Amino acid sequence: MAPVAQLDNYKGLFFATFDPDAPPLREYLGEMAWYLDAFFDRREGGVEVIDGMHKWVMPCNWKFPAENFGGDGYHTSWSHLSAIQTGSGGDFRVNPDPNGVMLSLGNGHCIIGVGPNTIADPPAPEILAYEAAIVPEMKKRLGRRLELVKPIVGTVFPNFSMLRPTSRTFRVWHRGGRTRLRYGHGCSPTKRPRQRSRRPFD
């Protein structure tokens, strides 16, 4: 593995760059840091990466999936129609959400969000009950912005993406050439409080 110029972490997520003149990580993340908190630090216990990463190679440029998670809401109804028809991942795809947003947060970071009261989780009673039960703790940790938006998908530029609906997953896009991409996919459910332990994802 080639040595990197800078290595830092935010809430257990490790980021590296080959650019010695790049800004420090927290400065580079900017407003995106709050949205990372909404995915990975919404409860005291943080999240836990489940063993069993999915990895494969895709015949495309790395920009394709990074952009897909950072602004392409249009593909969903076409590419994932069968899942949408089951209600998987929330009802905002079949019932238009007037409070939906697409946010450009600087440095190429992007978030797609729905309204704060919009259901964005699978229609499983246990999941919906859990999400409702942790709202007070989330509001205490994340502040009033949580009353304005519920982030559901996004990309930390250039190659780290998150997805809330259906599975609470994150993806790392590794360039494998101009027309080849190595893709890593992990699942990160919320842990119970006071069990803060995270593993780096390679």
Secondary structure in CASP SS format (residue, H / E / C, confidence):
PFRMAT SS
TARGET T0000
AUTHOR 0000-0000-0000
METHOD secondary structure of the structure
MODEL  1
M C 1.00
A C 1.00
P C 1.00
V C 1.00
A C 1.00
Q E 1.00
L E 1.00
D E 1.00
N E 1.00
Y E 1.00
K C 1.00
G C 1.00
L E 1.00
F E 1.00
F E 1.00
A E 1.00
T E 1.00
F C 1.00
D C 1.00
P C 1.00
D C 1.00
A C 1.00
P C 1.00
P C 1.00
L H 1.00
R H 1.00
E H 1.00
Y H 1.00
L H 1.00
G C 1.00
E C 1.00
M H 1.00
A H 1.00
W H 1.00
Y H 1.00
L H 1.00
D H 1.00
A H 1.00
F H 1.00
F H 1.00
D C 1.00
R C 1.00
R C 1.00
E C 1.00
G C 1.00
G C 1.00
V E 1.00
E C 1.00
V C 1.00
I C 1.00
D C 1.00
G C 1.00
M C 1.00
H E 1.00
K E 1.00
W E 1.00
V E 1.00
M E 1.00
P C 1.00
C C 1.00
N C 1.00
W C 1.00
K H 1.00
F H 1.00
P H 1.00
A H 1.00
E H 1.00
N H 1.00
F H 1.00
G C 1.00
G C 1.00
D C 1.00
G C 1.00
Y C 1.00
H C 1.00
T H 1.00
S H 1.00
W H 1.00
S H 1.00
H C 1.00
L H 1.00
S H 1.00
A H 1.00
I H 1.00
Q H 1.00
T C 1.00
G C 1.00
S C 1.00
G C 1.00
G C 1.00
D C 1.00
F C 1.00
R C 1.00
V C 1.00
N C 1.00
P C 1.00
D C 1.00
P C 1.00
N C 1.00
G C 1.00
V E 1.00
M E 1.00
L E 1.00
S E 1.00
L C 1.00
G C 1.00
N C 1.00
G C 1.00
H C 1.00
C E 1.00
I E 1.00
I E 1.00
G E 1.00
V E 1.00
G C 1.00
P C 1.00
N C 1.00
T C 1.00
I C 1.00
A C 1.00
D C 1.00
P C 1.00
P C 1.00
A C 1.00
P H 1.00
E H 1.00
I H 1.00
L H 1.00
A H 1.00
Y H 1.00
E H 1.00
A H 1.00
A H 1.00
I C 1.00
V H 1.00
P H 1.00
E H 1.00
M H 1.00
K H 1.00
K H 1.00
R H 1.00
L H 1.00
G C 1.00
R H 1.00
R H 1.00
L H 1.00
E H 1.00
L C 1.00
V C 1.00
K E 1.00
P E 1.00
I E 1.00
V E 1.00
G E 1.00
T E 1.00
V E 1.00
F C 1.00
P C 1.00
N C 1.00
F E 1.00
S E 1.00
M E 1.00
L E 1.00
R C 1.00
P C 1.00
T C 1.00
S C 1.00
R C 1.00
T E 1.00
F E 1.00
R E 1.00
V E 1.00
W E 1.00
H E 1.00
R E 1.00
G C 1.00
G C 1.00
R C 1.00
T C 1.00
R C 1.00
L E 1.00
R E 1.00
Y E 1.00
G E 1.00
H E 1.00
G E 1.00
C E 1.00
S C 1.00
P C 1.00
T E 1.00
K C 1.00
R C 1.00
P C 1.00
R C 1.00
Q C 1.00
R C 1.00
S C 1.00
R C 1.00
R C 1.00
P C 1.00
F C 1.00
D C 1.00
END
